[in-house]
Amino acid sequence: MPFMTGPEGQKRLEKWRADAERAAQQAAMRRAQVLRHDWARKRLCEIFGYRRADQWTGYLPPRFNPQAENGSVTFNSADARVALIALLDEINQYDEEHDKEHDGPAEDAI
């Protein structure tokens, strides 16, 4: 890859690697978050048409669509992206409420 040669290329390569690693970690976290709940796994299968929820890699479609022919950038409002974000938000809310219900008394309250 010629654009990755020389000192500037090395910097671009290091940034690309860091970005790729961060994206992989975020995808793994999303995947674990969804697979932890039976109801969320079922909803995920409905969103993407999967037979099994474990087929999903944790990929979240990009926020913006690739540039159009006229050079404009548009928000990605694809149904699957919107539904997936709603599902992830619902899981976060469920987890927060569930954690509060099962938290014991604070140590200083004992």
Secondary structure as GFF3:
##gff-version 3
##sequence-region A 1 110
A	DSSP	three_ten_helix	2	4	.	.	.	ID=ss1
A	DSSP	alpha_helix	6	35	.	.	.	ID=ss2
A	DSSP	alpha_helix	38	48	.	.	.	ID=ss3
A	DSSP	three_ten_helix	53	55	.	.	.	ID=ss4
A	DSSP	alpha_helix	79	102	.	.	.	ID=ss5
A	DSSP	three_ten_helix	107	109	.	.	.	ID=ss6
###
